[in-house]
Amino acid sequence: MKLRAINNSIIVNPDKLKKELTKSGIILPETINQSLSESGEIVSVGKGVFKNGRLIPVTVKVGQRIMFKRFTNEELEFEKEKYLIIQEEDILAIIK
């Protein structure tokens, strides 16, 4: 991947949400607040942050699927793909 996370940042490829279809065939549009999921796959991980002269490494790895807090991320478009940049402290769970 050409994107590389720095410090304790994590780049996530978010899961795509499915559009809802009513029984009568009407497609319900996604709202701006629901355009990206709260889960996805990690595609890049920073090395960590320095505290008191020591490197505190990030504990998640590329390829892991995670759930994260909503509205705490930055949306980024790179090569026509949407990614999210989150901080490690915004991860709620690792999906196994």
N, C-alpha and C positions, 0 to 999 in steps of 0.2 A: 504494500500500500504506500502511496505517496504522501499521505498525511501521517504525521508523527506527533503524538501527544507529548506535552512537556510537564514538568513538575508533577503534581498529583492529579493532573487532568486525565480523563478517560474519554476516548472517542467511541461512540456507540452507533451501530446501525440499527435504528429502531424498527420494531415489528410494524408492519403496515396494518392499519385498521380496515376491516371490511365494511363496505357500505351496507346499510340496512335496507331491506326491501319489505314493504308492507304486503299483506295478503292480496291487495288489489293491484300490485305491481308498481307502486310508487316508490321511487328511490329516495330515501331520506338523506339529505346532504350532511356531511360531517361539519361540525362547527369548528371554528378556529381553535378552540380549546381542546378539541379532540383530534386534531389533524395528525398527531403522532402518538404512538403508544407510550406506555410507561414501562415497557420492557424491550429488550433487544440484545444483540450480540456485541460483545466488545471487539473492536477492530484495532485499537491501539491504546497503549498504556504508557504514561509517563514514568520516569524513574523514581519519583517521590519528592519529598521536600526536606530541607535541612532545618533541624531544630536543635538548638544548643550545640551546633557544630557537628551533629550526627545526621546522616541521611536516614530518613524514615521511608522505607520503600512502600510502594503501592502493593496491596495484598491480593488484588485480582489479576487475572491473566487474559491475554488475547484468546478469543474463542469461547469464553464463558458467556452464558446467558444470564442476564440480571434483570431485576426489577428496581426501579429508582423513583425518587420523588418527582412529582409533577411540578412544572413551573420553576424548577431550579436549574435548568439547563440552557445552553445556547444552541440555537439551530444553525447549521452550517450546510451550504450546498457546495459540493465539490464534484466535478465531472458528472453533472446531472444527477447525482445521488444526494439524498438528504441524510445528514448525520447529526448527532447531538454530542455536545461536549459537556460532560458532567464532572463533578468533583467526587472523589472517593467517599466522602462523608455523606453524599446524597444517595448512595446505593443502599437499598433496603434489604435485598436478598439476592442470593445466587440461586438460579434455577438449575436443578440437577436432573 
